[in-house]
């Protein structure tokens, strides 16, 4: 076999081994990531996860072969778009994701690339000599000469997020020695137990999951009540509504049953319930309020037993 053929066979065997040995896969994007940076991430993941990079066509071929044996691998095919790779692990997915994304390096702007964030050039001295004034004028950047160097008058929004970076912006950032971006491996999707989902799911807390669960329960209960189909979610509401109807019937027909008696008593004499609550509150306030202290008489106000007008 040729050397190229041997590499393909070895890659296929390694990928099949990883698919069978690990229960979860983090789909990673490696745009603008160098080999040395990727090696640093591999070192940080030793003993916890392994990273596999290869051509998408080759990885698709391996996945299709595995789908014939285990159909649950089918969703992985949807993730093989762009410059991506796989991180196989049996450890906690959140911890592995954090180890991957924390390794970032500063990098300068590249002509024609899409900006991952907005870039502002701050106002102030640039350290450039006045000979570069025309360069700033071509970019419509207001400047002035201060102490023999060019000074930018106001903050400049040089690059907008998700827009292509122009060559002039790259040249200006290079002159100012500004590296505005931090590039690193990005985790974009997660494959686990036959499901492919967005990596943002890993940031959900237990409270978030419970809130989403109860939102779903409320929606199921609302639909069940609307169409008259009983479910476990709608039964408590159905019982409550039925009890209200029974109380209404008991009030109108003078039919008594223990649970309806408090409602009938209230309708018979609402003032008794209204008087009971303030009386109880007043008693509590009276018990809690301290007795007023006697006021001391001012000796200067006493007439000492005589009057000046007598």
C-alpha positions as CSV (number, residue, x, y, z in Angstrom):
1,X,0.0,0.0,0.0
2,X,1.1,3.6,-0.7
3,X,1.9,5.9,2.2
4,X,-1.2,7.9,1.5
5,X,-3.3,4.8,1.6
6,X,-1.8,3.7,4.8
7,X,-2.6,7.1,6.4
8,X,-6.2,6.8,5.4
9,X,-6.5,3.3,6.8
10,X,-4.8,4.4,10.1
11,X,-7.1,7.5,10.3
12,X,-10.2,5.4,9.7
13,X,-9.2,2.8,12.4
14,X,-8.5,5.6,14.9
15,X,-11.8,7.4,14.3
16,X,-13.7,4.1,14.6
17,X,-11.9,3.4,17.9
18,X,-12.8,6.8,19.2
19,X,-16.4,6.5,18.2
20,X,-16.7,3.2,20.0
21,X,-14.7,4.2,23.1
22,X,-16.1,7.6,23.9
23,X,-19.7,8.5,24.7
24,X,-19.7,12.2,23.8
25,X,-18.2,14.4,21.1
26,X,-17.6,18.1,21.1
27,X,-17.6,19.5,17.5
28,X,-14.9,22.2,17.4
29,X,-14.2,25.0,14.9
30,X,-10.5,25.7,14.3
31,X,-10.6,28.8,12.1
32,X,-7.5,31.0,12.5
33,X,-5.9,28.4,14.9
34,X,-2.3,27.5,14.4
35,X,-0.8,24.0,14.8
36,X,1.2,25.1,17.9
37,X,-1.9,26.4,19.6
38,X,-3.8,23.2,18.8
39,X,-1.0,21.3,20.3
40,X,-1.2,23.3,23.5
41,X,-4.9,22.4,23.7
42,X,-4.1,18.7,23.2
43,X,-1.6,18.8,26.0
44,X,-4.2,20.4,28.3
45,X,-6.7,17.7,27.5
46,X,-4.4,14.7,28.1
47,X,-6.2,12.1,30.1
48,X,-9.6,13.8,29.7
49,X,-10.2,14.0,25.9
50,X,-8.7,13.5,22.5
51,X,-8.9,15.8,19.5
52,X,-9.2,14.3,16.0
53,X,-8.8,16.5,12.9
54,X,-9.2,15.3,9.3
55,X,-10.8,16.0,6.0
56,X,-14.5,16.3,6.1
57,X,-14.9,13.9,3.2
58,X,-12.9,11.3,4.9
59,X,-14.8,11.7,8.2
60,X,-18.1,11.6,6.4
61,X,-17.1,8.3,4.8
62,X,-16.2,6.8,8.2
63,X,-19.5,8.1,9.8
64,X,-21.6,6.6,6.9
65,X,-19.9,3.2,7.5
66,X,-20.7,3.4,11.2
67,X,-24.3,4.4,10.5
68,X,-24.9,1.0,8.9
69,X,-24.0,-0.6,12.2
70,X,-25.3,2.0,14.6
71,X,-27.9,4.5,13.1
72,X,-27.5,6.8,16.2
73,X,-24.4,8.3,14.5
74,X,-26.5,9.9,11.7
75,X,-26.8,13.4,13.3
76,X,-23.0,13.8,13.3
77,X,-23.1,14.2,9.5
78,X,-24.9,17.5,9.9
79,X,-22.0,18.9,12.0
80,X,-19.3,18.3,9.3
81,X,-19.4,21.7,7.7
82,X,-16.5,24.1,7.5
83,X,-13.2,23.8,9.2
84,X,-14.2,21.5,12.1
85,X,-12.9,18.6,14.1
86,X,-14.0,16.3,16.8
87,X,-13.1,16.2,20.5
88,X,-14.0,12.8,22.0
89,X,-14.5,12.5,25.8
90,X,-16.1,10.6,28.6
91,X,-15.5,13.4,31.2
92,X,-17.8,16.3,32.2
93,X,-18.6,18.2,28.9
94,X,-18.6,21.6,30.6
95,X,-15.1,21.1,32.1
96,X,-13.7,19.9,28.8
97,X,-15.3,22.8,26.9
98,X,-13.8,25.3,29.3
99,X,-10.3,23.7,28.9
100,X,-10.6,24.1,25.1
101,X,-11.9,27.7,24.9
102,X,-9.6,29.2,27.6
103,X,-6.6,28.7,25.3
104,X,-6.5,31.9,23.3
105,X,-3.8,34.0,21.7
106,X,-3.8,37.6,20.5
107,X,-3.7,38.1,16.8
108,X,-3.7,40.9,14.3
109,X,-6.4,41.6,11.8
110,X,-6.3,39.9,8.4
111,X,-7.4,41.4,5.1
112,X,-10.7,39.9,3.8
113,X,-11.5,38.0,7.0
114,X,-14.8,38.5,8.8
115,X,-14.4,40.4,12.1
116,X,-15.4,38.4,15.2
117,X,-16.1,41.7,17.1
118,X,-16.2,45.5,16.8
119,X,-12.8,47.2,16.8
120,X,-12.4,50.8,18.2
121,X,-9.2,52.8,17.9
122,X,-9.0,55.0,21.0
123,X,-8.3,58.7,20.9
124,X,-4.9,60.0,22.0
125,X,-1.3,60.1,20.8
126,X,-0.3,57.4,18.3
127,X,3.5,57.9,18.4
128,X,3.6,58.3,14.7
129,X,5.5,61.2,13.1
130,X,3.5,63.9,11.2
131,X,4.5,62.3,7.8
132,X,1.7,59.8,8.3
133,X,-1.0,62.4,8.4
134,X,-2.2,61.7,4.8
135,X,-2.7,58.0,5.8
136,X,-5.2,59.1,8.5
137,X,-6.9,61.5,6.2
138,X,-7.5,58.8,3.6
139,X,-9.4,56.9,6.3
140,X,-11.4,60.0,7.4
141,X,-9.9,60.0,10.8
142,X,-9.6,63.3,12.5
143,X,-6.1,64.0,13.9
144,X,-3.9,66.8,15.2
145,X,-0.2,67.3,15.7
146,X,0.7,67.3,19.4
147,X,4.3,67.4,20.7
148,X,5.7,66.3,17.4
149,X,3.4,63.3,16.9
150,X,0.0,62.5,15.5
151,X,-2.9,62.4,18.0
152,X,-6.3,61.0,17.2
153,X,-9.0,63.4,18.2
154,X,-12.0,61.1,18.9
155,X,-12.5,57.3,19.2
156,X,-12.8,55.7,15.8
157,X,-15.1,52.7,15.0
158,X,-12.6,51.1,12.6
159,X,-14.1,47.6,12.1
160,X,-17.6,46.4,12.5
161,X,-18.5,42.9,13.7
162,X,-19.2,40.2,11.0
163,X,-18.0,42.5,8.2
164,X,-14.9,41.9,6.1
165,X,-11.8,43.6,7.2
166,X,-10.3,46.1,4.7
167,X,-6.6,46.4,3.8
168,X,-6.5,50.0,5.1
169,X,-7.8,48.9,8.5
170,X,-5.2,46.2,8.7
171,X,-2.5,48.7,7.8
172,X,-3.6,51.2,10.4
173,X,-3.7,48.6,13.1
174,X,-0.3,47.4,12.1
175,X,1.1,50.9,12.3
176,X,-0.4,51.4,15.8
177,X,0.8,47.9,16.9
178,X,-2.7,46.9,17.9
179,X,-3.8,43.2,17.9
180,X,-7.6,43.5,18.4
181,X,-8.6,39.8,18.2
182,X,-8.1,36.7,20.2
183,X,-8.3,33.5,18.3
184,X,-8.8,30.0,19.7
185,X,-10.7,26.8,19.3
186,X,-14.5,27.2,19.4
187,X,-16.9,24.6,20.5
188,X,-20.0,24.8,18.3
189,X,-22.0,21.6,18.9
190,X,-22.3,18.6,21.1
191,X,-23.1,15.0,20.2
192,X,-24.3,12.8,23.0
193,X,-26.6,9.7,23.1
194,X,-27.7,10.0,19.5
195,X,-28.6,13.7,19.8
196,X,-26.8,16.7,18.3
197,X,-27.4,20.1,20.1
198,X,-25.9,23.5,20.4
199,X,-23.0,23.9,22.9
200,X,-25.0,26.7,24.6
201,X,-27.0,24.0,26.3
202,X,-24.0,23.3,28.5
203,X,-24.4,26.7,30.1
204,X,-27.9,25.9,31.4
205,X,-28.2,25.6,35.2
206,X,-30.5,23.2,37.1
207,X,-32.8,26.2,37.8
208,X,-33.0,27.0,34.0
209,X,-33.9,23.4,33.3
210,X,-36.6,23.4,35.9
211,X,-38.1,26.6,34.6
212,X,-38.2,25.2,31.0
213,X,-39.7,22.0,32.3
214,X,-42.5,23.8,34.2
215,X,-43.1,26.0,31.2
216,X,-43.7,22.9,29.1
217,X,-46.0,21.4,31.8
218,X,-48.1,24.6,31.8
219,X,-48.3,24.5,28.0
220,X,-49.4,20.9,28.1
221,X,-52.0,21.6,30.7
222,X,-53.4,24.6,28.7
223,X,-53.7,22.5,25.5
224,X,-55.3,19.6,27.4
225,X,-57.9,21.9,29.0
226,X,-58.7,23.6,25.7
227,X,-59.3,20.4,23.8
228,X,-60.9,18.5,26.7
229,X,-58.3,15.7,26.8
230,X,-57.2,14.8,30.3
231,X,-53.5,14.5,31.1
232,X,-51.4,14.4,34.3
233,X,-50.6,18.0,33.8
234,X,-54.2,19.1,33.4
235,X,-55.8,16.9,36.1
236,X,-55.2,19.3,39.1
237,X,-56.8,22.1,37.1
238,X,-59.7,19.8,36.1
239,X,-60.3,18.9,39.8
240,X,-60.2,22.5,40.9
241,X,-62.7,23.6,38.2
242,X,-65.0,20.7,39.1
243,X,-64.8,21.6,42.8
244,X,-65.8,25.2,41.9
245,X,-68.8,23.9,40.0
246,X,-69.9,21.7,42.9
247,X,-69.7,24.6,45.4
248,X,-71.8,26.7,43.0
249,X,-74.4,24.0,42.8
250,X,-74.4,23.5,46.6
251,X,-74.9,27.3,47.1
252,X,-77.8,27.5,44.6
253,X,-79.6,24.3,45.7
254,X,-78.9,24.5,49.5
255,X,-77.2,21.1,49.3
256,X,-74.6,20.7,52.0
257,X,-71.3,18.9,52.0
258,X,-68.4,19.6,54.4
259,X,-66.0,21.2,51.9
260,X,-68.6,23.7,50.7
261,X,-69.7,24.8,54.2
262,X,-67.0,27.6,54.6
263,X,-68.1,29.2,51.3
264,X,-71.8,29.1,52.3
265,X,-71.0,30.6,55.7
266,X,-69.2,33.4,54.1
267,X,-72.0,34.2,51.7
268,X,-74.5,34.1,54.6
269,X,-72.6,36.6,56.8
270,X,-69.6,38.3,55.1
271,X,-69.3,40.8,58.0
272,X,-68.3,38.1,60.4
273,X,-65.3,37.2,58.3
274,X,-64.5,40.9,57.8
275,X,-64.7,41.7,61.5
276,X,-62.6,38.7,62.6
277,X,-59.5,39.7,60.6
278,X,-59.2,43.3,61.9
279,X,-60.0,42.2,65.5
280,X,-57.2,39.7,65.4
281,X,-54.9,42.2,63.9
282,X,-55.8,44.9,66.5
283,X,-55.2,42.4,69.4
284,X,-51.8,41.6,68.0
285,X,-50.9,45.3,67.6
286,X,-52.1,46.0,71.1
287,X,-50.0,43.3,72.6
288,X,-46.9,44.3,70.7
289,X,-47.3,48.1,71.4
290,X,-45.3,49.2,74.6
291,X,-47.1,51.2,77.2
292,X,-46.5,54.9,77.0
293,X,-44.1,56.3,79.6
294,X,-45.4,59.0,81.8
295,X,-44.3,62.5,80.9
296,X,-42.1,64.3,83.4
297,X,-43.4,67.7,84.5
298,X,-41.2,70.7,83.8
299,X,-40.3,72.4,87.0
300,X,-40.0,75.8,85.3
301,X,-43.7,75.6,84.3
302,X,-44.9,75.2,87.9
303,X,-46.3,78.4,89.6
304,X,-44.6,77.4,92.9
305,X,-47.9,78.2,94.8
306,X,-48.3,81.9,93.9
307,X,-49.0,84.2,91.0
308,X,-47.4,87.5,90.0
309,X,-50.8,88.9,89.4
310,X,-52.2,88.2,92.9
